[in-house]
């Protein structure tokens, strides 16, 4: 009897304070990176974070304050302020943080940086050029410009927010690449057809080209969340398969 009461009380408090769990769940309004792996998720996370930190420091160098602080009291104040800022920094404000997807071998790393697509493009270009592998557990890294609920109207609204800057241009060949994980509600062809219409709304002369697209719309459905991005020359970089880029083998994983 006591055990039942304890269990009920524990579940009550868990449900009454869900904010901690929710903070680490995949949800609408995020940007970041989808990382797939070969079974070693811990190793994949470590490799992904190391690579992202490396390229973020190269591409987004933080501005340093060049003003020298000579007065000892000013130095002390500056140190105290820095310590306070670090202490008050919330977990969700970090540049890169691991977010639960609920899918094996699939990790989402949320970010606050604005150039997630450019970061992964640079990683892929460097690996293709040098043939030096940067990972053994991390297979593919896909940038995500926006997440939304996996319902058609939400997807259309999110797509419109990024299509303006990607497809308000001269006519280009494009394709839609859609992957679904643990989702049976959305109809694949309906999503693709609706996104094609939205692309053509920006320029009627954009043409679907499955063999040699210049732009690829990446649609990753993970349970009840849709992740969207638009990537140039996606197929030239083996769909951002980092292991395949290093080995120069066309591995479809």
C-alpha positions in Angstrom: 0.0 0.0 0.0 2.8 2.3 0.9 4.6 1.6 -2.4 1.5 2.5 -4.4 1.2 5.8 -2.6 4.8 6.6 -3.2 4.5 5.7 -6.9 1.4 7.9 -7.3 3.1 10.8 -5.4 6.2 10.5 -7.6 4.2 10.5 -10.9 2.2 13.5 -9.7 5.3 15.6 -9.1 6.8 14.5 -12.4 3.7 15.5 -14.3 3.3 18.7 -12.3 6.8 19.9 -13.3 7.5 18.9 -16.9 9.5 21.9 -17.9 12.9 20.2 -17.3 12.0 17.3 -19.6 10.3 19.5 -22.2 13.4 21.7 -22.5 15.4 18.7 -23.9 12.7 17.4 -26.2 12.5 18.1 -29.9 9.9 20.8 -30.4 8.8 23.6 -32.9 10.8 26.8 -33.2 14.3 25.2 -33.1 17.3 25.3 -35.4 20.2 23.0 -35.3 21.6 19.8 -36.8 20.3 16.2 -37.3 23.1 13.7 -36.7 22.8 10.0 -37.6 25.2 7.4 -36.3 26.2 3.7 -36.5 24.8 2.7 -33.1 27.3 4.4 -30.8 25.2 7.4 -29.9 27.5 8.6 -27.1 30.4 8.6 -29.5 28.4 10.4 -32.2 27.4 13.2 -29.8 31.0 13.7 -28.7 32.2 13.8 -32.3 29.4 16.1 -33.5 29.9 18.6 -30.6 33.7 18.7 -31.2 33.3 19.3 -34.9 30.7 22.0 -34.4 32.8 23.8 -31.8 35.8 23.7 -34.1 34.0 25.2 -37.1 32.0 27.6 -35.0 35.2 29.1 -33.6 36.5 29.4 -37.2 33.4 30.9 -38.7 31.9 32.8 -35.8 34.9 34.2 -33.9 33.8 36.0 -30.8 34.7 39.6 -30.6 37.3 40.3 -27.8 37.3 43.4 -25.9 40.7 45.1 -26.6 40.4 47.7 -23.9 42.9 47.1 -21.2 41.7 47.2 -17.6 44.5 48.6 -15.5 42.7 49.5 -12.2 42.7 46.5 -9.8 39.2 47.4 -8.7 37.9 47.4 -12.3 39.6 44.0 -12.9 37.8 42.6 -9.9 34.4 44.0 -11.0 35.0 42.6 -14.5 35.7 39.2 -13.1 32.7 39.2 -10.8 30.5 40.3 -13.8 31.9 37.4 -15.9 31.3 34.9 -13.2 27.8 36.1 -12.7 27.0 35.9 -16.4 28.3 32.4 -16.6 26.3 31.3 -13.5 23.1 32.9 -14.9 23.5 31.4 -18.4 20.7 28.9 -18.9 21.3 25.5 -20.5 19.1 26.3 -23.5 21.2 29.4 -24.2 24.3 27.4 -25.0 25.5 27.5 -28.6 25.1 23.7 -29.0 23.0 21.3 -26.9 21.8 17.8 -27.4 18.0 17.4 -27.7 16.1 14.1 -27.4 14.5 12.7 -30.6 13.2 9.4 -29.2 14.7 7.7 -32.3 17.6 5.3 -32.2 20.8 6.4 -34.1 19.3 9.9 -34.6 20.4 12.9 -32.6 19.3 16.5 -32.7 21.7 19.2 -31.7 20.0 22.5 -31.1 21.9 25.7 -31.7 21.7 29.5 -31.3 24.0 30.2 -34.3 22.3 31.6 -37.4 24.5 30.0 -40.0 23.9 26.3 -39.4 23.7 25.5 -43.2 27.0 27.3 -43.9 28.8 25.5 -41.0 27.8 22.0 -42.4 28.6 23.1 -45.9 32.1 24.1 -44.8 32.6 20.9 -42.9 31.6 18.8 -46.0 33.8 20.9 -48.3 36.8 20.5 -46.1 36.4 16.7 -45.8 35.8 16.3 -49.5 38.9 18.4 -50.3 41.3 16.8 -47.7 39.9 13.3 -47.6 40.6 13.4 -43.8 37.9 11.8 -41.8 36.6 13.8 -38.8 34.4 11.0 -37.4 33.9 7.3 -37.1 30.5 7.2 -35.3 28.9 10.3 -36.7 27.7 9.4 -40.2 25.6 12.2 -41.5 25.1 15.8 -40.3 22.1 17.7 -41.7 21.6 21.4 -40.9 18.0 22.4 -39.8 16.9 25.9 -40.4 13.5 25.6 -38.7 11.4 23.0 -36.9 7.6 22.9 -36.7 4.7 20.5 -35.8 4.4 17.7 -38.4 1.0 18.9 -39.7 0.6 20.1 -43.3 -0.4 23.7 -42.5 2.4 24.1 -40.0 4.9 22.7 -42.5 3.7 25.1 -45.2 4.0 28.1 -42.8 7.5 27.1 -41.8 8.6 26.4 -45.4 7.3 29.9 -46.5 9.5 31.5 -43.8 12.7 30.0 -45.3 11.7 29.8 -49.0 11.6 33.5 -49.4 15.4 33.8 -49.1 16.2 30.6 -50.9 13.8 30.7 -53.9 13.2 34.4 -54.6 15.9 34.1 -57.3 16.5 33.2 -61.0 15.1 29.8 -62.0 17.0 26.8 -60.6 16.5 23.1 -60.7 15.4 21.7 -57.3 14.2 18.6 -55.6 12.5 17.6 -52.3 14.1 15.0 -50.1 11.7 13.7 -47.5 12.5 11.2 -44.7 10.0 10.0 -42.1 10.9 8.4 -38.8 8.2 7.0 -36.6 5.4 9.0 -38.3 2.4 7.5 -40.1 0.1 10.5 -40.1 1.6 12.5 -43.0 1.2 11.5 -46.6 4.6 11.7 -48.3 3.3 12.7 -51.7 1.0 15.4 -50.3 3.9 17.0 -48.5 6.2 16.9 -51.5 3.5 18.3 -53.8 2.6 21.2 -51.5 6.2 22.1 -51.1 6.8 22.1 -54.8 3.9 24.6 -55.2 5.4 26.8 -52.5 8.7 26.8 -54.3 7.0 27.7 -57.6 5.1 30.5 -55.9 8.5 32.3 -55.5 9.4 31.8 -59.2 7.1 29.8 -61.6 10.1 28.8 -63.7 11.8 26.8 -60.9 11.9 23.2 -62.2 11.9 19.9 -60.3 15.0 17.9 -61.2 15.6 14.7 -59.4 19.0 13.9 -61.0 21.0 17.2 -60.8 19.3 19.7 -58.6 21.0 22.9 -57.6 18.8 23.3 -54.5 17.5 20.6 -52.3 14.6 21.0 -49.8 15.4 18.7 -46.9 12.3 17.5 -45.0 13.0 15.3 -42.0 9.9 14.1 -40.1 10.9 12.9 -36.6 7.8 11.6 -34.9 5.5 14.7 -34.5 8.1 17.3 -35.5 9.2 18.4 -39.0 12.7 19.7 -39.6 13.3 21.8 -42.7 16.2 23.3 -44.6 17.3 24.2 -48.1 20.8 23.2 -49.2 22.7 24.1 -52.4 24.5 21.3 -54.3 23.5 18.7 -51.6 24.2 15.7 -53.9 27.7 17.0 -54.8 28.6 16.4 -51.1 27.1 12.9 -50.8 24.1 14.2 -48.9 26.5 15.3 -46.1 27.6 11.8 -45.4 30.8 12.7 -43.7 32.3 9.1 -43.7 31.5 8.7 -47.4 33.1 12.1 -48.2 36.3 11.0 -46.6 36.4 7.6 -48.3 35.1 9.0 -51.6 32.6 6.1 -51.7 28.9 6.8 -52.5 27.3 5.3 -49.4 23.6 5.9 -49.0 22.9 5.8 -45.2 
